[in-house]
Each structure stands twice: as C-alpha cells, then as structure tokens.
C-alpha cells in the first residue's frame, strides 16, 4: 500500500459515510469494499474486510491512495464513465507487508451531493492462483511419481475395463509397448481361465484402498506372473476409474511352495522317526524341539525353550563336559558336533542318547543356526552292557571249567602215571596194567573236555551263519570227534529273530554238554522247527538219564539256566527223562523278540 498524500475528509465524505442503510451494508459486507473520490483517487472509506486484506487499520487507509489500484479508475483523458455501469478489471494490490496479490475489482461510479465517487469491490485471486499453481505442480509430481514407481501401475475404466494409462514398470514387466497396452483391457492381461473370476470380483471391489490378494497375470509371451494387487477407485474426468498397483510375487510364491513342501517333508520325517529333531537360533539362544521330545522322553514343551533347559536335563555327572563341548564347537570353526550322554526323562529316569548337530555360519564365521537330532540309544547301550557282562561271565565260566575239569583231569593223570610207575618199579604187572588202562580212559575224557572248551572259546558262527550252521559246527567239532553219533534236523520256514537264535543256541549247548559230560551218551539228535509264529527245538540223547525231581531240587545240570532263558523269551521248557531212559529237552517260544 502506497500513500501518496493525506487529505482531510470533507463534510460530504463524512455525510456519505454516515449511518445510512448503505453505510451499514458497506461496513458489514464480508467482501472487501472501498469508496474513493474519482477526482484524486483517495480513500474516502474502506470496510473491515478490505482492511484485513491489506493488513492495515481503517484509520490508516482513509485519505491514502493505493497506486496499484489507481488503474481501477478511468484516466484523465478517458471518457467519463457512465454512472452505475460496472467496471471490471484484473490488477494487483500491495499489502502492508509488501506482498502483491492478484485481485479482480468490480467498480461503479456513484454521485453524492455533487461529488463523483468510485465504489469498488475487490476479490483476492491469489488463493486461486496458488491453488492453480499447486495443481499444476501436483500433476507434475504425480506424473513423475507414477513413472518412477518400481511396481507396475494400471489406471483403467471401471465400467469398460479399458486400460487408460500405465507406467514404465508395466511395459518392462509385461512385455508390451505402451501403445499396445492402451489398446487392451484388464481381461487381456489375465489367463482366460481367470476371466470369469475377475468379472465376478469387479462389482464387489470397495472404493477405498485395499489389497485384493494374489492374482495370476499373463505377459505378452504367455508367461504367468503371480501379482499381489492393491487398488482403489477415483473420479477422473467425470468417470470412475481404478488405480491398481501390482507387486510380482512369483519368485516368493515359488520359494513359499518349496518351503511348504520342505516343511511337509520335515513334518512327515518328524512323525515317522523316533529321533528328537532340534534347532537353535544362535542369536536368541532359543531351542525348538520336534514332537519326538514328548513321544520319546515325555516332555510337553512350549514352542521354544532356552538352552539352559537342555543343560539342566543332562545327567549331573556329564552336564559340564557335554555343554562345554557343544559351546566350544559352536564358537569355533567346526561345522559338526556329536556326543553321547544321559538325558533326563519326564519321569526322572535317564535315557542314553546320541546327539548330533550341524552349525550354519554367516560370512564372518558366527554360528547363526544349529540343527540336530537326539537318538535314544538306551536299548543298544543296555544290550552292549549285557553282552559285556555275558562275555565276562563266560570267561569266568571257562576259567571254572578249566579248573574243575581239565586242571583236575591233568592232576589226576599225573597221579595215576606216578602210581603206575611205582607199581611197574615194584614188578606188579597187574596193578600197573590197571592204572595204565585207567590212565587211558582219563586221558580220553580230558580230550573231550579240551575239545569242548576249545570250541566254546572260538569266535561263534551264530552271528555270521545263524543257528542251524552254528549247531552243525558244534556237533562236528565236539560230539563226532568224541565218538558220539550226532544228527541235526532243521525245518525253518522263516528267519528266527537274533535273540531267539542266541537263547536257543545256549540251551542246545547246555543240553549237549550234559549229554557229553554226565549222560555218557553214544548218540544225540537235535531238531529245530520254525513254522508260522512259533519256534520249537528238541535235544535228545540215549544216555543214562536222571531223576528230574532230584536235579531240579539241586539246581544241577544247568536246568535252571535253561528255564530262565526261555522265560526271558516268554517261552517254555520241558524235560522228559528217567534213569536209564535217556533225556529229551524241548523248548518253545513265539518268533517275536
């Protein structure tokens, strides 16, 4: 606002601005209004709306001239304006802060008591100009954003499905030119099998922004793309259009499908194996166990547990060594770890486990994940310990047999030889012959004992060849070399379990040893039958027999051992014998171990 001069208001001016109806309307109007003298362009009066527009008080404006608005009045050489005829003009208005606003003024000439005035209404166009400029800038920014979007963006007519606009990403990913795409509809970029589904979907799409899931789209070359589509409706040039942003998740879908297949395989493996699978996150130090932890050890766990839970369930005698070994392997360069230790079950007992793991490391060598499996080897350990105990017991038995039979026989041989020598020196031929004969018999008996012990100390053929071959080897090596006729009859329709073979072999050994040592038998028969789900074995000799009641009461002849072995198998043992009638030992059991 420029004030060129200040003049006092005249009486006419004051009376014009008096309390008339016009004056009240003038001052109450929300539209900026001014009253200037046509002769000099000075403000006679302004309303509050105009004062606010220029940023000054009314008192500061009255009597001043705004040169920027001077053009609103006719010039000196211009023809006199017609009274009451409106004059409209675009011009500029300077505010008290020095800002120039674009305004449109509508003025008309009024006469009052012989003085000519110009009544003007001023409308600020700056807001509209700024809005127009912002709109142009917004449209420019939208086009830049639209084209620079890395995701394909379609704009299409909701009624006809005609594609109206696409960005560069659509051209690159779908293989069409821009002109080709603008001639297509949204059905043309889909497999034909999806057309009906899409047409059913269109009427139900909401106007607001929403992700509509994954839809198959089709490139120009026929390749199928899996697209996750987000869209919304808007009004453009008096018609409803939709904007659709598409994200290619084809590779992600393939990875997820492979992951689902892998997880399904993992689930199947977890269900069919008794192994306890585990994995540990190296960053969170949380362990996740498969369902085997419940099936095998009885623990019902949440999805994850801290590693301290695992440590606490290791046997106290092994806890420090096992956990230290694992963490040192994890911190070092190793890729694998394994250990055997005792692990506490839910019921408080301990299982022997074989635990094996593998470490997966990042580029710096830090183990970010570990996977492994715990296997319950309690039965194997117990069987191995039982086998060790059996071997120790067998060595003790052989030592006893050596002491009880061979050592005693050798000692007796030495005594008889010495006695025979003395009788020979004394010239007693009869006594000498008697002792020599007894010496021969004792030597033959000792030879049988030695053959039996040598056979028992040899590696068993049982594990390599099976029960029938092992028994045949025994009969050939011991009984036949001792002058005893031996026959083996086998009728086996299916393989015998290893435990059945082992126990049957031990029973046969016990019975044959009795026939050799005590029964003085000249013949033995061994019959084995395995039909359907049961197995039977009979060992018969033609020896002198014995009284079963007396033998059972004394626990002699290994009968107690035979019955215990069969009880272990869930089977039975029968003995048929009598003094002078020979002996038959019959055992029977089911085929299951």
Secondary structure, DSSP 8 states (H G I E B T S, - for coil): ----------HHHHHHTSSSHHHHHHHH-SSEEEEEETTT--EEEE-HHHHHHHTS-HHHHTT---GGGGGGS--TTS----TT--EEEEEEEE-TTS-EEEEEEEEEEEEETTEEEEEEEEEE-HHHHHHHHHHHHHHHHHHHHHHH-SSEEEEEETTT-BEEEE-HHHHHHH---HHHHTT-BTTTTS-GGGHHHHHHHHTT--SS-EEEEEEEEE-TTS-EEEEEEEEEEEEETTEEEEEEEEEE-HHHHHHHHHHHHHHHHHHHHHHH--SEEEEEETTTTEEEE-THHHHHH-----S-EEHHHHHHTB-HHHHHHHHHHHHHHHHSS-SEEEEEEEEE-TTS-EEEEEEEEEEEE-TTS-EEEEEEEEEE-HHHHHHHHHHHHHHHHHHHHHHHHIIIIIIHHHHHHHHHHHHHHHHHHTT-HHHHHHHHHHHHHHHHHHHHHHHHHHHHHS--SHHHH-HHHHHHHHIIIIIGGGT-EEEEEEEESS---HHHHHHHHHHHHHHHHHHHHTS--SEEEEEEEEETTEEEEEEEE-S----HHHHHHHT-TTHHHHHHHHHHHT-EEEEEE-TTS-EEEEEEEES--
